[in-house]
Amino acid sequence: MRLEVISAKISAIVHATEDADRVLQALRQLFPEGSLPSKAESRRFDGHYGNEIRIVDLSIRGASARLFLKYLWKNLPSLDRVSLLEAFEKHIDDSGGLHLRLDKEEVFLGRLRMKDQDPIKIHLSFRKEIKSNLNFSRGIKQLLESLEDN
Protein backbone atom coordinates (compact mmCIF):
# COMPACT_ATOMS: atom_id res chain seq x y z
CA MET A 1 0.00 0.00 0.00
CA ARG A 2 1.17 3.48 -0.78
CA LEU A 3 0.39 6.08 1.83
CA GLU A 4 1.66 9.64 2.03
CA VAL A 5 1.43 12.60 4.35
CA ILE A 6 -0.65 15.33 2.74
CA SER A 7 -0.73 17.92 5.53
CA ALA A 8 0.39 18.76 9.03
CA LYS A 9 -1.07 21.20 11.52
CA ILE A 10 1.15 22.28 14.37
CA SER A 11 -0.26 24.31 17.26
CA ALA A 12 0.90 25.58 20.61
CA ILE A 13 -0.69 27.53 23.41
CA VAL A 14 1.16 30.69 24.45
CA HIS A 15 0.32 31.49 28.05
CA ALA A 16 0.38 35.05 29.39
CA THR A 17 3.66 34.26 31.17
CA GLU A 18 5.34 33.13 27.93
CA ASP A 19 6.94 35.11 25.13
CA ALA A 20 5.15 34.45 21.80
CA ASP A 21 8.40 34.99 19.87
CA ARG A 22 10.09 32.36 22.02
CA VAL A 23 7.30 29.89 21.25
CA LEU A 24 7.70 30.58 17.51
CA GLN A 25 11.45 30.05 17.93
CA ALA A 26 10.69 26.69 19.55
CA LEU A 27 8.40 25.75 16.66
CA ARG A 28 11.29 26.43 14.27
CA GLN A 29 13.16 23.60 16.03
CA LEU A 30 10.62 21.18 14.55
CA PHE A 31 11.64 21.91 10.95
CA PRO A 32 14.76 21.07 8.96
CA GLU A 33 17.13 24.04 8.88
CA GLY A 34 15.01 25.83 11.48
CA SER A 35 12.79 27.65 9.01
CA LEU A 36 9.03 27.84 9.33
CA PRO A 37 7.53 26.89 5.98
CA SER A 38 4.41 29.02 6.43
CA LYS A 39 3.18 32.07 8.25
CA ALA A 40 1.98 31.34 11.75
CA GLU A 41 -1.58 32.30 12.60
CA SER A 42 -2.36 33.48 16.09
CA ARG A 43 -5.69 33.53 17.88
CA ARG A 44 -6.30 35.34 21.17
CA PHE A 45 -8.53 34.16 24.02
CA ASP A 46 -9.17 35.19 27.60
CA GLY A 47 -8.09 32.63 30.16
CA HIS A 48 -9.97 31.51 33.25
CA TYR A 49 -8.64 34.43 35.31
CA GLY A 50 -8.87 36.99 32.51
CA ASN A 51 -5.28 36.49 31.44
CA GLU A 52 -4.46 36.47 27.73
CA ILE A 53 -3.91 33.14 26.02
CA ARG A 54 -2.83 32.79 22.42
CA ILE A 55 -2.90 29.75 20.19
CA VAL A 56 -0.31 29.71 17.43
CA ASP A 57 -1.12 27.52 14.42
CA LEU A 58 1.02 26.47 11.47
CA SER A 59 -0.29 24.50 8.52
CA ILE A 60 1.85 22.83 5.88
CA ARG A 61 0.98 20.65 2.90
CA GLY A 62 2.58 18.38 0.34
CA ALA A 63 6.35 18.02 0.22
CA SER A 64 6.80 20.28 3.26
CA ALA A 65 4.56 17.98 5.33
CA ARG A 66 6.47 14.90 4.16
CA LEU A 67 9.83 16.48 5.05
CA PHE A 68 8.40 17.59 8.39
CA LEU A 69 7.31 14.06 9.31
CA LYS A 70 10.64 12.57 8.28
CA TYR A 71 12.59 15.17 10.28
CA LEU A 72 10.31 14.83 13.30
CA TRP A 73 10.51 11.04 13.32
CA LYS A 74 14.30 11.00 12.97
CA ASN A 75 14.71 13.48 15.83
CA LEU A 76 12.38 11.82 18.31
CA PRO A 77 14.26 9.67 20.82
CA SER A 78 14.03 5.96 20.00
CA LEU A 79 12.18 5.36 23.28
CA ASP A 80 9.44 7.80 22.22
CA ARG A 81 9.21 6.19 18.78
CA VAL A 82 8.87 2.72 20.32
CA SER A 83 6.24 3.97 22.82
CA LEU A 84 4.27 5.58 20.03
CA LEU A 85 4.28 2.44 17.91
CA GLU A 86 3.30 0.27 20.89
CA ALA A 87 0.33 2.51 21.83
CA PHE A 88 -0.37 3.50 18.25
CA GLU A 89 -4.16 3.24 18.30
CA LYS A 90 -4.50 6.00 20.89
CA HIS A 91 -2.77 8.43 18.50
CA ILE A 92 -5.09 7.79 15.52
CA ASP A 93 -8.47 9.45 15.03
CA ASP A 94 -11.49 8.09 13.14
CA SER A 95 -10.49 9.81 9.90
CA GLY A 96 -6.98 8.33 9.91
CA GLY A 97 -5.20 11.37 11.31
CA LEU A 98 -2.14 10.92 13.51
CA HIS A 99 -1.97 13.05 16.67
CA LEU A 100 1.32 13.71 18.45
CA ARG A 101 2.10 15.88 21.45
CA LEU A 102 5.57 17.21 22.12
CA ASP A 103 6.94 18.65 25.34
CA LYS A 104 7.04 22.41 24.69
CA GLU A 105 9.71 23.05 27.34
CA GLU A 106 11.99 20.40 25.84
CA VAL A 107 11.49 21.88 22.37
CA PHE A 108 12.58 25.26 23.82
CA LEU A 109 15.84 23.48 24.71
CA GLY A 110 16.22 22.00 21.23
CA ARG A 111 15.12 18.47 22.13
CA LEU A 112 12.06 16.61 20.90
CA ARG A 113 10.20 14.53 23.49
CA MET A 114 6.63 13.26 23.64
CA LYS A 115 4.49 14.63 26.48
CA ASP A 116 0.78 15.29 27.05
CA GLN A 117 0.91 18.30 29.42
CA ASP A 118 1.21 21.81 27.87
CA PRO A 119 2.26 20.31 24.55
CA ILE A 120 2.94 21.38 21.05
CA LYS A 121 0.17 19.53 19.22
CA ILE A 122 0.72 17.99 15.83
CA HIS A 123 -1.98 16.56 13.58
CA LEU A 124 -0.86 14.75 10.44
CA SER A 125 -3.28 13.85 7.63
CA PHE A 126 -2.64 11.08 5.13
CA ARG A 127 -3.86 9.92 1.74
CA LYS A 128 -3.72 6.37 0.44
CA GLU A 129 -3.96 4.96 -3.04
CA ILE A 130 -7.58 4.67 -4.09
CA LYS A 131 -7.41 0.95 -4.90
CA SER A 132 -5.84 -0.04 -1.59
CA ASN A 133 -7.97 -1.90 0.93
CA LEU A 134 -5.49 -1.62 3.83
CA ASN A 135 -6.78 0.57 6.64
CA PHE A 136 -5.20 3.90 7.50
CA SER A 137 -3.99 2.84 10.91
CA ARG A 138 -1.95 -0.08 9.59
CA GLY A 139 -0.66 2.01 6.69
CA ILE A 140 0.46 4.89 8.90
CA LYS A 141 2.21 2.50 11.27
CA GLN A 142 4.00 0.87 8.32
CA LEU A 143 5.01 4.30 7.01
CA LEU A 144 6.52 5.26 10.39
CA GLU A 145 8.30 1.93 10.65
CA SER A 146 9.73 2.44 7.16
CA LEU A 147 11.18 5.79 8.30
CA GLU A 148 13.25 3.82 10.83
CA ASP A 149 15.12 2.20 7.92
CA ASN A 150 15.70 5.39 5.90
C-alpha positions as a Markdown table, in Angstrom:
| # | Residue | x | y | z |
|---|---|---|---|---|
| 1 | Met | 0.0 | 0.0 | 0.0 |
| 2 | Arg | 1.2 | 3.5 | -0.8 |
| 3 | Leu | 0.4 | 6.1 | 1.8 |
| 4 | Glu | 1.7 | 9.6 | 2.0 |
| 5 | Val | 1.4 | 12.6 | 4.4 |
| 6 | Ile | -0.6 | 15.3 | 2.7 |
| 7 | Ser | -0.7 | 17.9 | 5.5 |
| 8 | Ala | 0.4 | 18.8 | 9.0 |
| 9 | Lys | -1.1 | 21.2 | 11.5 |
| 10 | Ile | 1.2 | 22.3 | 14.4 |
| 11 | Ser | -0.3 | 24.3 | 17.3 |
| 12 | Ala | 0.9 | 25.6 | 20.6 |
| 13 | Ile | -0.7 | 27.5 | 23.4 |
| 14 | Val | 1.2 | 30.7 | 24.4 |
| 15 | His | 0.3 | 31.5 | 28.0 |
| 16 | Ala | 0.4 | 35.1 | 29.4 |
| 17 | Thr | 3.7 | 34.3 | 31.2 |
| 18 | Glu | 5.3 | 33.1 | 27.9 |
| 19 | Asp | 6.9 | 35.1 | 25.1 |
| 20 | Ala | 5.2 | 34.5 | 21.8 |
| 21 | Asp | 8.4 | 35.0 | 19.9 |
| 22 | Arg | 10.1 | 32.4 | 22.0 |
| 23 | Val | 7.3 | 29.9 | 21.2 |
| 24 | Leu | 7.7 | 30.6 | 17.5 |
| 25 | Gln | 11.5 | 30.1 | 17.9 |
| 26 | Ala | 10.7 | 26.7 | 19.6 |
| 27 | Leu | 8.4 | 25.8 | 16.7 |
| 28 | Arg | 11.3 | 26.4 | 14.3 |
| 29 | Gln | 13.2 | 23.6 | 16.0 |
| 30 | Leu | 10.6 | 21.2 | 14.5 |
| 31 | Phe | 11.6 | 21.9 | 11.0 |
| 32 | Pro | 14.8 | 21.1 | 9.0 |
| 33 | Glu | 17.1 | 24.0 | 8.9 |
| 34 | Gly | 15.0 | 25.8 | 11.5 |
| 35 | Ser | 12.8 | 27.6 | 9.0 |
| 36 | Leu | 9.0 | 27.8 | 9.3 |
| 37 | Pro | 7.5 | 26.9 | 6.0 |
| 38 | Ser | 4.4 | 29.0 | 6.4 |
| 39 | Lys | 3.2 | 32.1 | 8.2 |
| 40 | Ala | 2.0 | 31.3 | 11.8 |
| 41 | Glu | -1.6 | 32.3 | 12.6 |
| 42 | Ser | -2.4 | 33.5 | 16.1 |
| 43 | Arg | -5.7 | 33.5 | 17.9 |
| 44 | Arg | -6.3 | 35.3 | 21.2 |
| 45 | Phe | -8.5 | 34.2 | 24.0 |
| 46 | Asp | -9.2 | 35.2 | 27.6 |
| 47 | Gly | -8.1 | 32.6 | 30.2 |
| 48 | His | -10.0 | 31.5 | 33.3 |
| 49 | Tyr | -8.6 | 34.4 | 35.3 |
| 50 | Gly | -8.9 | 37.0 | 32.5 |
| 51 | Asn | -5.3 | 36.5 | 31.4 |
| 52 | Glu | -4.5 | 36.5 | 27.7 |
| 53 | Ile | -3.9 | 33.1 | 26.0 |
| 54 | Arg | -2.8 | 32.8 | 22.4 |
| 55 | Ile | -2.9 | 29.8 | 20.2 |
| 56 | Val | -0.3 | 29.7 | 17.4 |
| 57 | Asp | -1.1 | 27.5 | 14.4 |
| 58 | Leu | 1.0 | 26.5 | 11.5 |
| 59 | Ser | -0.3 | 24.5 | 8.5 |
| 60 | Ile | 1.8 | 22.8 | 5.9 |
| 61 | Arg | 1.0 | 20.6 | 2.9 |
| 62 | Gly | 2.6 | 18.4 | 0.3 |
| 63 | Ala | 6.4 | 18.0 | 0.2 |
| 64 | Ser | 6.8 | 20.3 | 3.3 |
| 65 | Ala | 4.6 | 18.0 | 5.3 |
| 66 | Arg | 6.5 | 14.9 | 4.2 |
| 67 | Leu | 9.8 | 16.5 | 5.1 |
| 68 | Phe | 8.4 | 17.6 | 8.4 |
| 69 | Leu | 7.3 | 14.1 | 9.3 |
| 70 | Lys | 10.6 | 12.6 | 8.3 |
| 71 | Tyr | 12.6 | 15.2 | 10.3 |
| 72 | Leu | 10.3 | 14.8 | 13.3 |
| 73 | Trp | 10.5 | 11.0 | 13.3 |
| 74 | Lys | 14.3 | 11.0 | 13.0 |
| 75 | Asn | 14.7 | 13.5 | 15.8 |
| 76 | Leu | 12.4 | 11.8 | 18.3 |
| 77 | Pro | 14.3 | 9.7 | 20.8 |
| 78 | Ser | 14.0 | 6.0 | 20.0 |
| 79 | Leu | 12.2 | 5.4 | 23.3 |
| 80 | Asp | 9.4 | 7.8 | 22.2 |
| 81 | Arg | 9.2 | 6.2 | 18.8 |
| 82 | Val | 8.9 | 2.7 | 20.3 |
| 83 | Ser | 6.2 | 4.0 | 22.8 |
| 84 | Leu | 4.3 | 5.6 | 20.0 |
| 85 | Leu | 4.3 | 2.4 | 17.9 |
| 86 | Glu | 3.3 | 0.3 | 20.9 |
| 87 | Ala | 0.3 | 2.5 | 21.8 |
| 88 | Phe | -0.4 | 3.5 | 18.3 |
| 89 | Glu | -4.2 | 3.2 | 18.3 |
| 90 | Lys | -4.5 | 6.0 | 20.9 |
| 91 | His | -2.8 | 8.4 | 18.5 |
| 92 | Ile | -5.1 | 7.8 | 15.5 |
| 93 | Asp | -8.5 | 9.5 | 15.0 |
| 94 | Asp | -11.5 | 8.1 | 13.1 |
| 95 | Ser | -10.5 | 9.8 | 9.9 |
| 96 | Gly | -7.0 | 8.3 | 9.9 |
| 97 | Gly | -5.2 | 11.4 | 11.3 |
| 98 | Leu | -2.1 | 10.9 | 13.5 |
| 99 | His | -2.0 | 13.0 | 16.7 |
| 100 | Leu | 1.3 | 13.7 | 18.4 |
| 101 | Arg | 2.1 | 15.9 | 21.4 |
| 102 | Leu | 5.6 | 17.2 | 22.1 |
| 103 | Asp | 6.9 | 18.6 | 25.3 |
| 104 | Lys | 7.0 | 22.4 | 24.7 |
| 105 | Glu | 9.7 | 23.0 | 27.3 |
| 106 | Glu | 12.0 | 20.4 | 25.8 |
| 107 | Val | 11.5 | 21.9 | 22.4 |
| 108 | Phe | 12.6 | 25.3 | 23.8 |
| 109 | Leu | 15.8 | 23.5 | 24.7 |
| 110 | Gly | 16.2 | 22.0 | 21.2 |
| 111 | Arg | 15.1 | 18.5 | 22.1 |
| 112 | Leu | 12.1 | 16.6 | 20.9 |
| 113 | Arg | 10.2 | 14.5 | 23.5 |
| 114 | Met | 6.6 | 13.3 | 23.6 |
| 115 | Lys | 4.5 | 14.6 | 26.5 |
| 116 | Asp | 0.8 | 15.3 | 27.1 |
| 117 | Gln | 0.9 | 18.3 | 29.4 |
| 118 | Asp | 1.2 | 21.8 | 27.9 |
| 119 | Pro | 2.3 | 20.3 | 24.6 |
| 120 | Ile | 2.9 | 21.4 | 21.0 |
| 121 | Lys | 0.2 | 19.5 | 19.2 |
| 122 | Ile | 0.7 | 18.0 | 15.8 |
| 123 | His | -2.0 | 16.6 | 13.6 |
| 124 | Leu | -0.9 | 14.7 | 10.4 |
| 125 | Ser | -3.3 | 13.9 | 7.6 |
| 126 | Phe | -2.6 | 11.1 | 5.1 |
| 127 | Arg | -3.9 | 9.9 | 1.7 |
| 128 | Lys | -3.7 | 6.4 | 0.4 |
| 129 | Glu | -4.0 | 5.0 | -3.0 |
| 130 | Ile | -7.6 | 4.7 | -4.1 |
| 131 | Lys | -7.4 | 1.0 | -4.9 |
| 132 | Ser | -5.8 | 0.0 | -1.6 |
| 133 | Asn | -8.0 | -1.9 | 0.9 |
| 134 | Leu | -5.5 | -1.6 | 3.8 |
| 135 | Asn | -6.8 | 0.6 | 6.6 |
| 136 | Phe | -5.2 | 3.9 | 7.5 |
| 137 | Ser | -4.0 | 2.8 | 10.9 |
| 138 | Arg | -2.0 | -0.1 | 9.6 |
| 139 | Gly | -0.7 | 2.0 | 6.7 |
| 140 | Ile | 0.5 | 4.9 | 8.9 |
| 141 | Lys | 2.2 | 2.5 | 11.3 |
| 142 | Gln | 4.0 | 0.9 | 8.3 |
| 143 | Leu | 5.0 | 4.3 | 7.0 |
| 144 | Leu | 6.5 | 5.3 | 10.4 |
| 145 | Glu | 8.3 | 1.9 | 10.7 |
| 146 | Ser | 9.7 | 2.4 | 7.2 |
| 147 | Leu | 11.2 | 5.8 | 8.3 |
| 148 | Glu | 13.3 | 3.8 | 10.8 |
| 149 | Asp | 15.1 | 2.2 | 7.9 |
| 150 | Asn | 15.7 | 5.4 | 5.9 |
